[in-house]
């Protein structure tokens, strides 16, 4: 399945998502590697098998193997970090913030790709996972590494559209047995 077939499969009530899916995957302030790395990391974080397969197939054709793996690594490490740091932030007890996480995060120090790209992908996944502390940290990092606010916005736009498409596909799959029974 391709991204285009995903677009075609979206129901009429998700027409805006059909339009947005095409536009956010077109390089603008982000280069092609940043766009497709963000889309891949976002698809992993969004957990819809059909969408992930479609985006991964197109991303694999556009990204070097090391970049492809780094985008997935960003989603994997943020899947862990977003839970841990969201907890420390939301609980609000200062002693949790001062305690060492004691979680392995080696990939952040050596992701195998440009740190700016890895941080953009991590930021996009953090937006999907709703970790304010991680969003602030990754936003500071990408800006310090030379990203513009437009680049950050484009990465988050990709994450929001990919996630919304995943939610819609999941809803349609869940509703299919109901529609058949009715």
C-alpha positions as CSV (number, residue, x, y, z in Angstrom):
1,X,0.0,0.0,0.0
2,X,1.2,3.5,-0.8
3,X,0.6,6.9,0.8
4,X,-1.6,7.7,-2.2
5,X,-3.7,4.6,-1.5
6,X,-4.0,5.6,2.1
7,X,-5.3,9.0,1.0
8,X,-7.8,7.4,-1.3
9,X,-9.0,5.1,1.5
10,X,-9.7,7.9,3.9
11,X,-13.5,8.5,4.4
12,X,-15.2,11.6,3.2
13,X,-15.4,13.0,6.7
14,X,-11.6,13.1,6.7
15,X,-11.3,15.1,3.4
16,X,-9.0,17.7,5.1
17,X,-6.6,14.9,6.1
18,X,-6.5,13.7,2.5
19,X,-5.4,17.2,1.4
20,X,-3.0,17.7,4.3
21,X,-1.3,14.4,3.9
22,X,-0.1,15.4,0.5
23,X,0.9,18.9,1.4
24,X,2.9,18.0,4.6
25,X,5.0,15.4,2.8
26,X,6.2,17.9,0.2
27,X,9.6,19.5,1.1
28,X,9.3,23.2,2.1
29,X,11.4,24.4,5.0
30,X,12.4,20.8,5.6
31,X,14.5,18.9,3.2
32,X,13.4,15.5,1.9
33,X,15.3,13.5,4.5
34,X,13.8,15.6,7.3
35,X,10.3,15.3,5.8
36,X,10.4,11.5,5.4
37,X,12.3,10.9,8.6
38,X,9.6,12.9,10.5
39,X,6.9,11.0,8.7
40,X,8.4,7.6,9.5
41,X,9.1,8.4,13.1
42,X,5.5,9.8,13.4
43,X,4.0,6.7,11.8
44,X,5.9,4.5,14.2
45,X,4.6,6.6,17.1
46,X,1.1,6.6,15.8
47,X,1.0,2.7,15.8
48,X,-1.3,2.1,12.8
49,X,0.1,-0.9,10.9
50,X,-1.3,0.0,7.5
51,X,-0.1,3.6,7.6
52,X,3.3,2.6,8.9
53,X,3.7,0.1,6.1
54,X,2.8,2.7,3.5
55,X,5.0,5.4,4.9
56,X,7.9,3.0,5.5
57,X,7.7,1.8,1.9
58,X,8.0,5.3,0.5
59,X,10.5,6.4,3.2
60,X,12.7,3.4,2.4
61,X,13.0,4.5,-1.2
62,X,13.9,8.1,-0.2
63,X,16.2,7.6,2.8
64,X,19.5,5.9,3.2
65,X,19.3,2.8,5.5
66,X,21.1,4.5,8.4
67,X,18.7,7.4,8.2
68,X,15.7,5.1,8.0
69,X,16.9,3.3,11.1
70,X,17.6,6.5,12.9
71,X,14.1,7.8,12.3
72,X,12.7,4.6,13.8
73,X,15.2,4.9,16.7
74,X,13.9,8.4,17.5
75,X,10.4,7.0,17.8
76,X,11.6,4.1,19.9
77,X,13.6,6.2,22.4
78,X,10.9,8.8,22.6
79,X,8.3,6.1,23.3
80,X,10.3,5.5,26.5
81,X,11.4,9.0,27.3
82,X,8.1,10.7,26.7
83,X,6.5,8.5,29.4
84,X,9.2,8.9,31.9
85,X,9.7,12.7,31.5
86,X,5.9,13.4,31.2
87,X,5.6,11.6,34.6
88,X,8.3,13.7,36.2
89,X,6.8,16.8,34.8
90,X,3.1,16.1,35.6
91,X,3.7,14.8,39.1
92,X,5.5,18.0,39.9
93,X,7.6,16.7,42.8
94,X,11.0,18.3,42.5
95,X,12.8,15.3,43.9
96,X,11.8,13.1,40.8
97,X,13.4,15.7,38.5
98,X,16.6,15.6,40.4
99,X,16.8,11.8,40.5
100,X,18.8,10.1,37.6
101,X,16.5,8.5,35.1
102,X,18.8,5.4,34.9
103,X,17.4,4.6,31.4
104,X,19.8,3.9,28.5
105,X,19.6,6.6,25.9
106,X,22.8,6.0,23.9
107,X,21.1,6.6,20.6
108,X,20.5,10.3,21.5
109,X,24.2,10.9,21.8
110,X,25.1,9.0,18.7
111,X,22.1,8.6,16.4
112,X,24.1,7.9,13.2
113,X,22.6,10.9,11.4
114,X,22.8,14.7,11.7
115,X,21.7,15.7,15.3
116,X,19.4,18.3,14.0
117,X,17.4,15.7,12.0
118,X,17.3,13.3,14.9
119,X,16.1,16.1,17.3
120,X,13.4,17.1,14.8
121,X,12.1,13.6,14.7
122,X,12.2,13.3,18.4
123,X,10.3,16.6,18.7
124,X,7.6,15.3,16.3
125,X,7.2,12.1,18.3
126,X,7.1,14.0,21.6
127,X,4.2,16.1,20.1
128,X,2.3,12.9,19.3
129,X,3.0,11.5,22.8
130,X,2.2,14.7,24.5
131,X,5.3,15.2,26.6
132,X,5.6,19.0,27.3
133,X,9.0,18.6,29.0
134,X,10.4,16.7,26.0
135,X,8.9,19.2,23.5
136,X,10.6,22.1,25.3
137,X,13.9,20.3,25.4
138,X,13.9,19.2,21.7
139,X,12.6,22.7,20.6
140,X,15.6,24.3,22.3
141,X,18.0,21.8,20.8
142,X,16.8,22.2,17.2
143,X,16.8,25.9,17.4
144,X,20.3,25.8,18.9
145,X,21.3,23.6,16.0
146,X,20.1,26.1,13.4
147,X,16.5,25.1,12.8
148,X,14.0,27.9,12.1
149,X,10.5,28.1,13.8
150,X,9.1,27.2,10.4
151,X,11.1,24.0,10.3
152,X,9.8,23.1,13.8
153,X,6.2,23.9,12.7
154,X,6.5,21.8,9.6
155,X,7.8,18.8,11.6
156,X,4.9,19.1,14.0
157,X,2.5,19.6,11.2
158,X,3.7,16.3,9.7
159,X,3.3,14.6,13.1
160,X,-0.2,15.9,13.6
161,X,-1.4,14.8,10.1
162,X,0.2,11.4,10.3
163,X,-1.3,10.8,13.7
164,X,-4.7,12.0,12.7
165,X,-4.6,9.7,9.6
166,X,-3.7,6.8,12.0
167,X,-6.5,7.6,14.3
168,X,-9.0,7.8,11.4
169,X,-7.8,4.5,10.0
170,X,-8.1,2.9,13.4
171,X,-11.6,4.3,13.8
172,X,-12.7,3.0,10.4
173,X,-11.3,-0.5,11.2
174,X,-13.1,-0.5,14.6
175,X,-16.3,0.7,13.0
176,X,-16.3,-1.8,10.1
177,X,-17.8,-4.7,12.1
178,X,-20.5,-2.3,13.5
179,X,-21.4,-1.2,9.9
180,X,-21.7,-4.8,8.7
181,X,-23.9,-5.7,11.7
182,X,-26.2,-2.8,11.1
